[in-house]
Amino acid sequence: MTAAELTTRLGGARAWWIWSLAVAFVVFVFSFQTGYAIVNPAMQTDAGLSVSQVATIAAVYTWAFAVCQFFGGALLDRLGARKVLSFSIVLVTVGVFAFANADSYALLLLSQVIVAIGSCTAFVGAGYIGGQWFGMAKFGFMLGLVSVCSALASAFAFNLFESALGSITWRTLFNIYGGVGIVILVLGVMYIRNPMPVTGGLDAGLGKFFASVIGDIVQVGKIGHVWIASIIGAAQFGALLALGVVWMPKLMMVHGLSQSQASFAASLLWLGAAAGSAAFPWWSDRLGKRKLPLIVGSAVTLTCLLALLFVPGVGRGLAMFLCFTFGFASACNMIAFSTVADVVKHTLIGTSAAIVNGVTFLVGGILISRPGVRIGIGVEAGIEPRSLAIAQYASRPLLAALVIALALALCIRETYPKAGHRTS
């Protein structure tokens, strides 16, 4: 295919269809994780788990995801979307069924690891397909759309899972949900592919292939800016993940909301993230800057969490507004992907996105698990359980992460490419 022929195919109906299937996989993954926030009380009772074990199950997913994530982008760069994403969808679907039918703490942990391994290429894969099928000039915009869809799906999943649990068990719900994965798998195998065949891959042998993957990761990892941007994005999305998957419903109940109201308030985090994921990449391109959106987003998330934790007499309406605003501002994490893409070669775009996402979920795993550990420590020290005081004590790791993100955002260098000078 000539360059001219390829250009005519980029951004067409087929491109949108393939991108939509990749996004459907992202939605499937994100909805599973946000659904966990709704079903974990029922799961805890059913399996006889402690609060710490519930948090650890969620954290194990993020840690396993993060480790595999570093390789996911490089595999996409080397093998292409069809091979990598098809296998990933299989793993996630198997993991969902395993989760639905697990009858012990160990099996619940194992199911999360299986889902995590498959999930590691979902978000990066959709971004990769956006860059391949719409051109790298639109990479940031298309990745923002992926995040919009995933955040909207997460908000919808909160309310859907909450409603469904009123009539069916959590196990039945996730068995049904696994069927959705089978549908995505069939369509993915049929249609997902690169606009042009990916050559190389395993042709040179398995050893050389993995050596080349490691080489790509090392090449991107040598760039200091990649790690600064990754930590900022990790703190923002990690805090969103910790609050959205486990802790925000519990914090809202401390403020006097019922369980259903608390779940709705937590869903506003994801609605805000959806709106912010569309707004921040657009604002960055409009300004021609990466640094300012990172500073503003970091300052707002820190302010919102401080208000939820320390402002006395936060009413229901204000608490929900702060949830939405926190989610909106946390979407500045999208700029981390864009600023890293500014400083790497075009052929390493999948690897760079995977490193950012990998760091994000490593930090996310820590931020999900630490509040649960600190609740146990605080209660033993005599702090009242289910009180605002215990929430303040447990949330210190989240606050520390957001302070670090703001400090780094103030120091990061501007990378927005000048006209005609994008990295090739």
Secondary structure, 3 states (H helix, E strand, C coil): CCHHHHHHHCCCHHHHHHHHHHHHHHHHHHHHHHHHHHHHHHHHHHHCCCHHHHHHHHHHHHHHHHHHHHHHHHHHHHHCHHHHHHHHHHHHHHHHHHHHHCCCHHHHHHHHHHHHHHHCCHHHHHHHHHHHHHCHHHHHHHHHHHHHHHHHHHHHHHHHHHHHCCCCCHHHHHHHHHHHHHHHHHHHHHHCCCCCCCCCCCCCCHHHHHHHHHHHHHHHHCCHHHHHHHHHHHHHHHHHHHHHHHHHHHHHHHCCCCHHHHHHHHHHHHHHHHHHHHHHHHHHHHHCCCHHHHHHHHHHHHHHHHHHHHCCCCCHHHHHHHHHHHHHHHCCHHHHHHHHHHCCCHHHHHHHHHHHHHHHHHHHHHHHHHHHHHHHHHHHCCCCCCCHHHHHHHCHHHHHHHHHHHHHHHHCCCCCCCCCCCCC
